[in-house]
């Protein structure tokens, strides 16, 4: 039996979809460029911790759910320390 794992970016995109919001909307709310949010959503860039916490607050989800990957134990994706 295999366990399905979700990446942090899957959780972020799913949350935005459920709330009928876009990456551009979130970028405006937390004060970053839409381009940066696009790269974050693809796992190619990370957000500063304060911006990740701001996004979690805006979206009403724990920061760990939105930006910490469950793909590998001890591996964090999406947040810069």
GILIN-V561353 format. One record per residue. N is the residue number from 1. RES is the residue in one small letter. PSI is psi in radians with two decimals (999 if undefined). NEAR is the number of other ideal C-beta (glycine too) atoms within 8 Angstrom. Layout:
# GILIN-V561353
n: (N | N)
res: (RES | RES)
psi: (PSI | PSI)
near: (NEAR | NEAR)
This chain:
# GILIN-V561353
n: (1 | 2 | 3 | 4 | 5 | 6 | 7 | 8 | 9 | 10 | 11 | 12 | 13 | 14 | 15 | 16 | 17 | 18 | 19 | 20 | 21 | 22 | 23 | 24 | 25 | 26 | 27 | 28 | 29 | 30 | 31 | 32 | 33 | 34 | 35 | 36 | 37 | 38 | 39 | 40 | 41 | 42 | 43 | 44 | 45 | 46 | 47 | 48 | 49 | 50 | 51 | 52 | 53 | 54 | 55 | 56 | 57 | 58 | 59 | 60 | 61 | 62 | 63 | 64 | 65 | 66 | 67 | 68 | 69 | 70 | 71 | 72 | 73 | 74 | 75 | 76 | 77 | 78 | 79 | 80 | 81)
res: (x | x | x | x | x | x | x | x | x | x | x | x | x | x | x | x | x | x | x | x | x | x | x | x | x | x | x | x | x | x | x | x | x | x | x | x | x | x | x | x | x | x | x | x | x | x | x | x | x | x | x | x | x | x | x | x | x | x | x | x | x | x | x | x | x | x | x | x | x | x | x | x | x | x | x | x | x | x | x | x | x)
psi: (2.28 | 2.60 | 2.24 | 2.27 | 2.56 | 2.46 | 2.83 | -0.66 | -0.56 | -0.75 | -0.71 | -0.88 | -0.67 | -0.75 | -0.78 | -0.73 | -0.80 | -0.57 | 0.06 | 0.82 | 2.81 | 2.91 | -0.66 | -0.71 | -0.83 | -0.72 | -0.79 | -0.75 | -0.61 | 0.00 | 0.66 | 2.97 | 2.62 | -0.57 | -0.74 | -0.77 | -0.63 | -0.80 | -0.70 | -0.75 | -0.42 | -0.04 | 0.27 | -0.31 | 2.95 | 2.79 | 2.60 | 2.61 | -0.73 | -0.61 | -0.64 | -0.74 | -0.66 | -0.74 | -0.74 | -0.71 | -0.81 | -0.70 | -0.18 | 0.56 | 2.68 | 2.48 | -0.62 | -0.63 | -0.70 | -0.58 | 0.04 | 2.08 | 2.52 | 0.20 | -0.54 | 2.39 | 2.29 | 0.00 | 2.23 | 2.35 | 2.43 | -0.25 | 2.26 | 2.35 | 999)
near: (2 | 3 | 4 | 4 | 6 | 7 | 11 | 14 | 12 | 8 | 12 | 14 | 9 | 8 | 12 | 13 | 7 | 6 | 7 | 4 | 6 | 6 | 10 | 8 | 9 | 14 | 13 | 8 | 9 | 11 | 7 | 8 | 6 | 9 | 6 | 11 | 13 | 9 | 9 | 14 | 10 | 7 | 9 | 5 | 6 | 8 | 15 | 7 | 9 | 6 | 11 | 14 | 9 | 11 | 16 | 14 | 7 | 9 | 11 | 5 | 9 | 6 | 12 | 6 | 10 | 16 | 15 | 12 | 10 | 7 | 7 | 5 | 3 | 4 | 7 | 8 | 13 | 15 | 12 | 6 | 3)
